[in-house]
Amino acid sequence: MSIREQLPSVVLEGLLAARHSCRAFLPDEVPQDIVERIVSLAQRTASWCNAQPWQVVITRGAATDRFREVMLAPSESDDEKRPDFEWPREYQGVYQERRRECGLALYDAVGVARGDREASTRQARENFRLFGAPHVAIITSDEALSTYGAVDCGGYVANFMLAATSLGVATIAQAALAARPHRVRECLGLPASRRIVCGISFGYPDTHHPANGFRTSRAELSSAVKWLDA
């Protein structure tokens, strides 16, 4: 049976299973028509009052290299490290367990020994190198829409990544890029009214790189869903 003949739920399930956070990309650029197809599909994302708050800047070529250099440059002050949207105050309980599981799986895959702070810092800097991706999409929301604008953008990010997966393009959503919003706005010429939600680095995956050799788990439905009958 071809993919066109499959039930939509089966197609969606396959895309959700195939999508993963790619942490090593090939340098080859994605053809413009494919990038346009990705954003055309993502544009169908639902939003509160149909506000569609997302605006996206997508880099390629020299623009990606320039952005990478800007993000890799050392921070000059702590003010530069304050995101537009507040970080989680703390990871507790099961959330900390899942976060730790993901981090350890990545470190095991790339050969970072536990307690090796130098190596873990080097791996963390890969975020600002965009993991070698030829493109990054910076997702922004209007300041006046506050948290709910960011929530709508979250739906856009998810659909962008699924659309990319459907077209053979790998992605990784990166909150790390939002850690230096002033730097991002200055580099991309964005006004102060645009709040940086996250970035999505994308391109074709380096399937031989060990960083792409692991997958995260998902919790059982019973831990996330409560059924009420009366």
Sequence and secondary structure as in RCSB ss.txt:
>XXXX:A:sequence
MSIREQLPSVVLEGLLAARHSCRAFLPDEVPQDIVERIVSLAQRTASWCNAQPWQVVITRGAATDRFREVMLAPS
ESDDEKRPDFEWPREYQGVYQERRRECGLALYDAVGVARGDREASTRQARENFRLFGAPHVAIITSDEALSTYGA
VDCGGYVANFMLAATSLGVATIAQAALAARPHRVRECLGLPASRRIVCGISFGYPDTHHPANGFRTSRAELSSAV
KWLDA
>XXXX:A:secstr
  GGGS HHHHHHHHHHH  B   B S    HHHHHHHHHHHTT   GGG    EEEE  THHHHHHHHHHHS  
S GGGG  SS   S   HHHHHHHHHHHHHHHHHHT  TT HHHHHHHHHTTTTGGG SEEEEEEEEGGGHHHHH
HHHHHHHHHHHHHHHHTT EEEEESGGGGSHHHHHHHHT  TTEEEEEEEEEE B TTSGGGS       GGGT 
     
